[in-house]
Amino acid sequence: MTCAPDGCGGRKEAHALRVWILTDGKVGDEVQCEAVAAALSPAYEKRVVAPRKLWAVLAPWGPVDPREAPGLEGGALAGPLPDAAIISGRRAIPHARALRKASAGKTKIVILKDPRFGRGVADALWAPAHDGVRGGNVFSTLTSPHALGPRLLAPPAPVAAIADLPQPFLGVILGGATAGGGADYSAEAARDLAARATHAARDYAAIAVTPSRRTPPAFLETFKASLDHARVFIWDGSGGNPYADILAYAAALIVAGDSHNMVSEALASRAAVYVWKPAGLAAKMDWCVSQLVARGEVRIFDDAAPVFERAPHDATPEIVAEIRKRLGL
């Protein structure tokens, strides 16, 4: 069980709410669920579903794994049932149905992202606008929920590696290829991005780079070797990831357009945000980026990244307020 820290935006009267998070452990899903759950109840509980192979294959259509049925000791749904469950990922949809049945509808179900099947079990379903999901229980925003907003607007002192960088510095946030392929993270793409980032960094005293868990090691090594600047910091995986510090203290950011979460989090900062669109970018994310460009939230990265004025944007409070409204919380 993991509890959120105090001060996450929950209202005083909401502290008594019993809230669960249910995911299969994917970091991107957990980030979104934790942001919403923390705003509803700082004492939320994180439950990770782990259905056995047969039930995992049948999800989201099939029943919950009997080993994880409501009330079963040691299972993901053990203990008194919650007032609300924040759920993401297809493997957790059978658990949503089981919770709804076991509680006779008293447990409110919130699903984040389109489960494609089982949408009707949700009392409220948030999906990013680029998914184009429609329904009476559905609402959408262009960007995704996360918990970084307050930290980026009033950041604590950065870790030493970022504090030691001369200002202004250019931040580079890398994404990565997915299991199904898609965005180009080849060595050629690494050299091309590095050459353009090098050109853009002529206006900056330093470059700070952080990869994601999906960034191919070969891409990162080629990118690192191809950068040409007097002061470069690239997180090597040791110690804590200075990702949030880079977002908070960079004058401008180059963010990989293949990650909806990372683009959304960058927008909560005060930095000028540029989106790098790798070849093979998914059509949905290409549409999302085009909408952000039209709204003046971001600019497309070519080979320059001058600072421009923009207001921080965080959809999390809007998403939480809509959930409260729909669930009567």
MIVO-598326 format. One record per residue (C-alpha): residue number from 1; residue in one letter; x, y, z. Coordinates in pm, 1 decimal. Layout:
<recs>
REC    n  res      east     north        up
REC  NUM    A         X         Y         Z
...
</recs>
This chain:
<recs>
REC    n  res      east     north        up
REC    1    M       0.0       0.0       0.0
REC    2    T     135.0     342.2     -96.3
REC    3    C      -1.9     667.3      37.6
REC    4    A      33.8    1008.8    -121.8
REC    5    P     194.4    1292.6      71.4
REC    6    D     -22.5    1564.6     219.5
REC    7    G     -75.2    1882.6      27.3
REC    8    C    -183.1    1726.9    -303.1
REC    9    G    -488.3    1942.8    -352.8
REC   10    G    -759.0    1733.6    -186.1
REC   11    R   -1039.2    1926.3     -13.2
REC   12    K   -1063.5    1897.1     364.8
REC   13    E   -1396.0    1716.5     355.4
REC   14    A   -1258.6    1467.8     101.4
REC   15    H    -988.2    1337.1     335.9
REC   16    A   -1226.9    1074.7     477.4
REC   17    L   -1285.0     923.8     134.9
REC   18    R   -1148.1     574.2      89.2
REC   19    V    -985.4     575.9    -255.2
REC   20    W    -801.9     299.2    -436.8
REC   21    I    -583.3     304.3    -745.6
REC   22    L    -595.1      -7.8    -960.9
REC   23    T    -340.5     -56.7   -1241.6
REC   24    D    -118.7    -337.1   -1362.1
REC   25    G     186.7    -136.7   -1261.4
REC   26    K     260.1      56.0   -1581.6
REC   27    V     434.7     377.0   -1479.2
REC   28    G     244.2     600.1   -1721.2
REC   29    D     -89.4     472.9   -1589.6
REC   30    E      19.2     508.5   -1227.5
REC   31    V     133.4     868.9   -1277.1
REC   32    Q    -210.3     971.9   -1401.1
REC   33    C    -405.3     771.6   -1143.0
REC   34    E    -196.9     896.6    -850.8
REC   35    A    -247.1    1259.4    -952.1
REC   36    V    -625.7    1218.1    -952.7
REC   37    A    -641.4     999.4    -641.6
REC   38    A    -420.9    1235.4    -438.3
REC   39    A    -655.4    1524.5    -510.6
REC   40    L    -952.9    1318.5    -391.4
REC   41    S    -786.7    1171.7     -82.8
REC   42    P    -425.8    1212.7      32.7
REC   43    A    -456.0     871.4     202.4
REC   44    Y    -530.0     682.0    -118.2
REC   45    E    -415.3     321.4    -155.0
REC   46    K    -229.9     186.5    -455.6
REC   47    R    -326.5    -165.2    -557.7
REC   48    V    -148.0    -346.3    -841.1
REC   49    V    -350.0    -612.4   -1019.6
REC   50    A    -165.0    -926.3   -1127.0
REC   51    P    -409.2   -1168.3   -1289.5
REC   52    R    -273.4   -1506.5   -1387.6
REC   53    K    -203.3   -1573.1   -1755.7
REC   54    L    -548.9   -1698.1   -1856.9
REC   55    W    -733.5   -1406.5   -1693.6
REC   56    A    -475.6   -1156.6   -1821.9
REC   57    V    -534.7   -1280.6   -2176.7
REC   58    L    -912.6   -1258.2   -2132.7
REC   59    A    -896.3    -901.3   -1998.5
REC   60    P   -1074.1    -667.8   -2043.3
REC   61    W   -1359.2    -892.3   -2163.0
REC   62    G   -1338.0   -1175.3   -1913.1
REC   63    P   -1404.6   -1208.7   -1540.2
REC   64    V   -1168.6   -1113.7   -1261.1
REC   65    D    -909.8   -1373.5   -1165.5
REC   66    P   -1073.3   -1565.7    -873.3
REC   67    R    -747.7   -1520.8    -682.9
REC   68    E    -808.9   -1142.6    -691.7
REC   69    A   -1183.0   -1144.0    -620.0
REC   70    P   -1324.6    -880.5    -381.5
REC   71    G   -1260.9    -960.5     -16.1
REC   72    L   -1013.4   -1241.0     -85.1
REC   73    E    -718.2   -1208.3     152.8
REC   74    G    -397.4   -1120.9     -28.4
REC   75    G    -576.4   -1019.9    -346.6
REC   76    A    -580.3    -680.5    -513.6
REC   77    L    -936.9    -620.1    -390.1
REC   78    A    -884.0    -733.7     -29.1
REC   79    G   -1025.1    -537.6     261.3
REC   80    P   -1320.5    -301.1     300.2
REC   81    L   -1428.6    -174.3     -39.9
REC   82    P   -1343.4     186.6    -126.6
REC   83    D   -1572.3     481.3    -189.4
REC   84    A   -1401.6     533.3    -525.2
REC   85    A   -1156.0     345.6    -743.4
REC   86    I    -931.3     514.0   -1000.7
REC   87    I    -853.5     255.7   -1267.0
REC   88    S    -633.2     242.4   -1575.2
REC   89    G    -522.9     -38.4   -1803.0
REC   90    R    -716.2    -322.4   -1965.9
REC   91    R    -607.8    -583.7   -1709.9
REC   92    A    -781.6    -385.0   -1435.7
REC   93    I   -1120.2    -355.6   -1610.8
REC   94    P   -1246.8    -695.4   -1479.8
REC   95    H   -1160.2    -569.4   -1130.2
REC   96    A   -1371.1    -259.2   -1194.1
REC   97    R   -1670.6    -475.9   -1279.9
REC   98    A   -1609.8    -695.2    -975.9
REC   99    L   -1590.5    -390.2    -747.7
REC  100    R   -1909.7    -246.5    -887.9
REC  101    K   -2095.8    -575.1    -835.7
REC  102    A   -1954.9    -645.5    -488.9
REC  103    S   -2040.6    -295.7    -366.4
REC  104    A   -2385.4    -292.5    -530.2
REC  105    G   -2276.5      20.8    -713.7
REC  106    K   -2162.8     205.6    -400.9
REC  107    T   -1797.6     212.9    -510.8
REC  108    K   -1766.4     485.8    -770.8
REC  109    I   -1558.2     380.5   -1069.2
REC  110    V   -1332.2     627.4   -1248.2
REC  111    I   -1145.6     501.1   -1554.6
REC  112    L    -855.7     694.4   -1700.9
REC  113    K    -787.3     639.5   -2072.3
REC  114    D   -1001.5     443.2   -2311.5
REC  115    P   -1029.9      75.0   -2212.0
REC  116    R   -1193.9       6.0   -2554.2
REC  117    F   -1421.7    -247.9   -2386.7
REC  118    G   -1607.3    -206.8   -2060.6
REC  119    R   -1653.9     169.2   -2081.0
REC  120    G   -2001.9     135.1   -1934.1
REC  121    V   -1872.9      21.7   -1593.3
REC  122    A   -1732.2     369.3   -1529.7
REC  123    D   -1923.1     638.6   -1345.0
REC  124    A   -1675.1     878.0   -1504.8
REC  125    L   -1427.4     805.7   -1782.8
REC  126    W   -1152.4    1050.6   -1875.6
REC  127    A    -986.5    1004.1   -2213.4
REC  128    P    -742.0    1233.7   -2392.6
REC  129    A    -906.6    1433.9   -2667.2
REC  130    H    -695.4    1266.5   -2933.8
REC  131    D    -867.7     932.1   -2861.0
REC  132    G   -1202.3    1073.0   -2977.3
REC  133    V   -1403.5     874.9   -2720.0
REC  134    R   -1770.6     968.4   -2685.3
REC  135    G   -2036.4     871.9   -2432.3
REC  136    G   -2252.9    1000.8   -2151.6
REC  137    N   -1996.7     907.2   -1888.1
REC  138    V   -1698.0    1035.8   -2090.5
REC  139    F   -1513.5    1366.6   -2077.9
REC  140    S   -1185.5    1473.0   -2235.4
REC  141    T    -902.4    1724.1   -2213.7
REC  142    L    -619.2    1786.1   -2456.6
REC  143    T    -349.7    1707.8   -2198.2
REC  144    S    -326.6    1442.6   -1928.1
REC  145    P    -338.9    1453.1   -1545.4
REC  146    H     -17.4    1451.3   -1343.9
REC  147    A     106.3    1565.3   -1002.9
REC  148    L     393.7    1791.1   -1112.4
REC  149    G     204.8    2120.2   -1147.3
REC  150    P     259.0    2261.7    -795.2
REC  151    R     619.1    2140.0    -786.4
REC  152    L     704.1    2313.5   -1114.4
REC  153    L     545.3    2644.3   -1015.8
REC  154    A     716.5    2655.2    -674.5
REC  155    P    1014.0    2423.3    -720.5
REC  156    P    1240.6    2317.0    -435.7
REC  157    A    1616.3    2355.9    -472.2
REC  158    P    1732.5    2138.9    -762.3
REC  159    V    1968.3    1844.8    -728.0
REC  160    A    2336.6    1936.6    -746.3
REC  161    A    2380.5    1831.9   -1110.5
REC  162    I    2113.6    2078.9   -1221.6
REC  163    A    2201.8    2350.4    -968.7
REC  164    D    2559.8    2348.8   -1101.2
REC  165    L    2455.6    2416.4   -1460.4
REC  166    P    2507.3    2772.2   -1585.0
REC  167    Q    2190.3    2958.2   -1676.7
REC  168    P    2010.5    2971.2   -1907.0
REC  169    F    2009.5    2605.2   -2004.9
REC  170    L    1816.0    2406.9   -2264.2
REC  171    G    1636.5    2094.2   -2144.6
REC  172    V    1591.2    1791.2   -2370.2
REC  173    I    1332.2    1528.5   -2270.8
REC  174    L    1361.6    1207.4   -2470.3
REC  175    G    1089.4     950.2   -2525.9
REC  176    G    1125.7     613.8   -2689.1
REC  177    A     996.6     342.1   -2911.9
REC  178    T     693.7     138.8   -2803.9
REC  179    A     646.0    -237.4   -2824.2
REC  180    G     456.7    -190.8   -3149.1
REC  181    G     727.2      23.2   -3307.8
REC  182    G     618.8     362.5   -3435.6
REC  183    A     840.1     662.5   -3360.7
REC  184    D    1187.8     647.5   -3513.3
REC  185    Y    1457.4     607.3   -3247.9
REC  186    S    1729.0     487.1   -3481.1
REC  187    A    2094.5     593.8   -3470.0
REC  188    E    2029.8     818.1   -3770.2
REC  189    A    1744.5     987.9   -3584.9
REC  190    A    1973.7    1036.1   -3283.1
REC  191    R    2242.5    1204.7   -3491.9
REC  192    D    1985.8    1428.0   -3660.3
REC  193    L    1826.6    1537.4   -3332.7
REC  194    A    2168.2    1594.8   -3173.5
REC  195    A    2279.2    1815.1   -3462.6
REC  196    R    1965.0    2025.6   -3436.5
REC  197    A    1983.2    2043.7   -3055.8
REC  198    T    2347.7    2150.3   -3083.1
REC  199    H    2247.3    2432.3   -3317.2
REC  200    A    1964.7    2540.9   -3086.8
REC  201    A    2192.5    2532.5   -2782.1
REC  202    R    2416.5    2805.1   -2923.3
REC  203    D    2178.0    3043.7   -2743.8
REC  204    Y    2221.2    2860.0   -2411.4
REC  205    A    2498.5    2813.0   -2156.7
REC  206    A    2428.5    2442.0   -2113.6
REC  207    I    2217.9    2146.0   -2223.4
REC  208    A    2048.1    1909.2   -1976.5
REC  209    V    1914.9    1578.8   -2111.7
REC  210    T    1707.2    1308.5   -1949.2
REC  211    P    1591.8     988.4   -2121.7
REC  212    S    1275.5     796.6   -2043.3
REC  213    R    1249.6     429.7   -1957.0
REC  214    R    1161.1     370.3   -2322.2
REC  215    T    1465.6     543.6   -2471.6
REC  216    P    1676.1     281.4   -2652.5
REC  217    P    2030.4     271.9   -2505.0
REC  218    A    2182.1     279.8   -2855.8
REC  219    F    1985.4     594.9   -2939.3
REC  220    L    2098.1     763.3   -2618.2
REC  221    E    2464.2     672.4   -2671.9
REC  222    T    2458.7     802.3   -3029.9
REC  223    F    2277.8    1118.3   -2924.8
REC  224    K    2529.6    1177.9   -2645.3
REC  225    A    2828.5    1125.0   -2875.5
REC  226    S    2680.6    1355.9   -3140.4
REC  227    L    2607.1    1656.0   -2915.8
REC  228    D    2859.4    1935.8   -2944.8
REC  229    H    2844.4    2188.1   -2661.9
REC  230    A    3083.7    2306.7   -2393.6
REC  231    R    2850.6    2209.1   -2107.9
REC  232    V    2632.2    1901.0   -2136.3
REC  233    F    2459.8    1705.0   -1860.5
REC  234    I    2296.1    1373.3   -1949.1
REC  235    W    2136.4    1170.9   -1672.3
REC  236    D    2306.8     831.7   -1666.6
REC  237    G    2047.8     650.4   -1457.8
REC  238    S    2233.7     677.2   -1128.8
REC  239    G    2059.4     843.0    -836.5
REC  240    G    1721.3    1008.5    -873.7
REC  241    N    1603.6    1121.6   -1215.5
REC  242    P    1635.0    1504.4   -1227.5
REC  243    Y    1343.6    1515.0   -1474.1
REC  244    A    1128.2    1749.9   -1263.7
REC  245    D    1424.0    1979.3   -1193.4
REC  246    I    1498.0    2007.8   -1564.2
REC  247    L    1133.9    2097.2   -1632.0
REC  248    A    1133.1    2353.3   -1351.0
REC  249    Y    1463.5    2528.0   -1421.0
REC  250    A    1518.2    2508.7   -1798.5
REC  251    A    1460.1    2827.5   -1994.9
REC  252    A    1333.7    2618.9   -2286.8
REC  253    L    1247.4    2252.6   -2335.5
REC  254    I    1264.9    2017.8   -2630.8
REC  255    V    1020.3    1735.8   -2559.1
REC  256    A     966.9    1418.0   -2758.5
REC  257    G     620.4    1424.5   -2912.3
REC  258    D     565.2    1050.2   -2877.1
REC  259    S     485.1    1079.7   -2503.2
REC  260    H     153.4    1240.2   -2414.5
REC  261    N     244.0    1240.1   -2045.4
REC  262    M     578.6    1412.5   -2096.4
REC  263    V     434.2    1681.2   -2323.2
REC  264    S     156.2    1741.6   -2068.2
REC  265    E     403.9    1768.3   -1780.8
REC  266    A     633.5    2005.1   -1971.4
REC  267    L     338.2    2237.0   -2031.0
REC  268    A     291.1    2275.2   -1654.2
REC  269    S     632.0    2446.2   -1635.6
REC  270    R     714.7    2807.5   -1715.1
REC  271    A     965.6    2709.9   -1985.9
REC  272    A     920.5    2768.8   -2355.8
REC  273    V     813.9    2426.8   -2488.9
REC  274    Y     922.2    2285.8   -2825.0
REC  275    V     800.7    1946.2   -2946.2
REC  276    W    1031.9    1721.5   -3142.0
REC  277    K     828.1    1511.0   -3383.2
REC  278    P    1022.7    1194.7   -3464.1
REC  279    A     945.8    1021.9   -3793.2
REC  280    G     667.4     769.8   -3749.8
REC  281    L     489.1     971.3   -3482.2
REC  282    A     144.2     821.7   -3420.6
REC  283    A    -137.4    1006.7   -3597.0
REC  284    K    -318.1    1068.5   -3267.0
REC  285    M     -16.7    1238.0   -3110.6
REC  286    D      47.3    1432.3   -3430.5
REC  287    W    -308.4    1567.9   -3405.3
REC  288    C    -262.6    1648.4   -3035.5
REC  289    V      58.2    1840.3   -3102.5
REC  290    S    -107.1    2032.7   -3386.5
REC  291    Q    -384.3    2141.1   -3149.0
REC  292    L    -130.4    2258.1   -2891.1
REC  293    V      54.1    2453.6   -3159.5
REC  294    A    -271.8    2617.2   -3269.8
REC  295    R    -338.5    2722.9   -2909.8
REC  296    G      10.0    2872.7   -2877.0
REC  297    E     106.5    2623.1   -2605.1
REC  298    V     401.6    2474.4   -2793.1
REC  299    R     612.5    2523.0   -3102.2
REC  300    I     753.2    2257.5   -3332.6
REC  301    F    1125.8    2202.3   -3288.4
REC  302    D    1337.1    2244.3   -3597.9
REC  303    D    1688.1    2366.1   -3516.2
REC  304    A    1628.7    2667.2   -3291.3
REC  305    A    1458.9    2711.6   -2954.0
REC  306    P    1442.9    3078.7   -2856.1
REC  307    V    1255.1    3159.4   -2536.9
REC  308    F     895.0    3269.2   -2584.9
REC  309    E     626.9    3370.2   -2338.7
REC  310    R     357.5    3122.4   -2243.4
REC  311    A     147.2    3055.6   -1935.5
REC  312    P     183.7    2722.4   -1751.6
REC  313    H     -97.7    2482.0   -1838.8
REC  314    D    -207.4    2189.1   -1621.0
REC  315    A    -533.7    2008.0   -1692.8
REC  316    T    -526.9    1813.4   -1364.0
REC  317    P    -745.4    2052.0   -1157.3
REC  318    E   -1002.6    2060.0   -1438.9
REC  319    I   -1006.7    1679.8   -1459.8
REC  320    V   -1042.7    1637.8   -1083.1
REC  321    A   -1320.9    1898.0   -1065.6
REC  322    E   -1516.1    1716.3   -1337.3
REC  323    I   -1476.3    1384.0   -1157.2
REC  324    R   -1602.8    1538.4    -832.6
REC  325    K   -1900.9    1680.3   -1016.3
REC  326    R   -1990.9    1354.3   -1189.2
REC  327    L   -1943.0    1143.3    -876.2
REC  328    G   -2105.4    1389.7    -638.5
REC  329    L   -1794.9    1410.0    -419.4
</recs>
